[in-house]
């Protein structure tokens, strides 16, 4: 614990010296509120924490990455941040008329969502526009208040990964793996190589089907119905492979604290012997045809551009950051599940929707290779390692399809007392509105799908 009077100064000093702010979250131990800052130094995560009294000095001024964290904490935990720039509430849905910023007969206000075409999550955008230009855009993302972080409390440790899998259904394996890694760290155990290889294969397949999903939606936005159908067909083959190997299309119920619930690696190996070659050939062929369609790439070039410095300052992660040239793949640091990244991460410098698309294409290829590497290694060891409940706390991360996913777990008296989740999408959504500047309304869906962000990782 760091004294309240020096906590923010210490964090600021470390960041000025080159550390990266990864997360800010709040905890409560007894009646005492605790503020926790997670920073990355030398490729490793460190947590700096201290008690909160009446007010805390904001880091958001000069450090955009802190803004959404501080706004959420101030609203959910009643912590007052001094000098936090004024904004409408982040976690409360206001009537649309209260979110209008321009008073002019030539400006129209459009409500986009929360129910939109296609199978998308609930989010409402209040858009002010004159013709097709964006004048003001404001999101309402906290519509469901699912309360999954609170749902973890006092859930038996053996069952808690099931809760993690439902924070974001599309990336269930990433969330289960991140929760289990944090829990294993505080319990002082490590899953066997065989279990870690199985987790890695599941997360890489998850990356493939999520990237294919983003590409399919971009093709649909461009009215490329054949290209969209081919992407969705390849994505469906991934789900069917996972279902055959694990019994669930999203591999839910496969990962547990200590490893996997059964010998998932062997089931994956057997299934991939039959299915992987055909799946890889189908997926890569469809992807190559899509990105060689010049009309699509022309539509994406220059759309939703995010400069390198803006992405870095805002704390962007995943393909959203790497499309702007920001190196951030935690598989090359301490976030790998089986082996570190075996080659340089996919980076593009354009910062636009086209760059983010090319990053996804490169990552699909790499994910297939990483799956093969793990399967060829065929490591031994038990599928699960047992452990006795131990009190403590830990933070762990996994490179999910959307980027760096962070879990904090605290256990008291052998029971889960607190779980905090920082999804990659939470880190990336603040950049979405700035990326709309200079674009027109018909660019909205192209930019949104190029981000590939998940609403479920915000309202958790």
Secondary structure, 3 states (H helix, E strand, C coil): CCCHHHHHHHHHHHHHCCCEEEEEEEEEECCEEEEEEEEEECCEEEEEEEECCCEEECCCCCCHHHHHHHHHHHHHCCCEEECCCCCCCCCCCCCHHHHCCCCCCCCEEEEECCCCCCCCCCCEEEEEEECCEEEEEEEECCCCCCCHHHHCCCCCHHHHHHHHHCCCHHHHHHHHHHHHHHHHHHHCCCCCHHHHHHHHHHHHHHHHHHHHHHHHHHHHHCCCHHHHHHHHHHHHHHHHHHHHHHCCCCCCCCEECCEECCCHHHHHHHHHHHHHHHHHHHHHHHHHHHHCCHHHHHHHCCCCCCCHHHHHHCCCCHHHHHCCCCCCCHHHCCCCCCCCCCCCCCCCCCCCHHHHHHHHHHHHHHHHHHHHHHHHHCCCCCCECCCCCCCEEEEEEEEECCEEEEEEEEEECCEEEEEEEECHHHHHHHHHHHHHCCCEHHHHHHHHHHHCCCHHHCCC
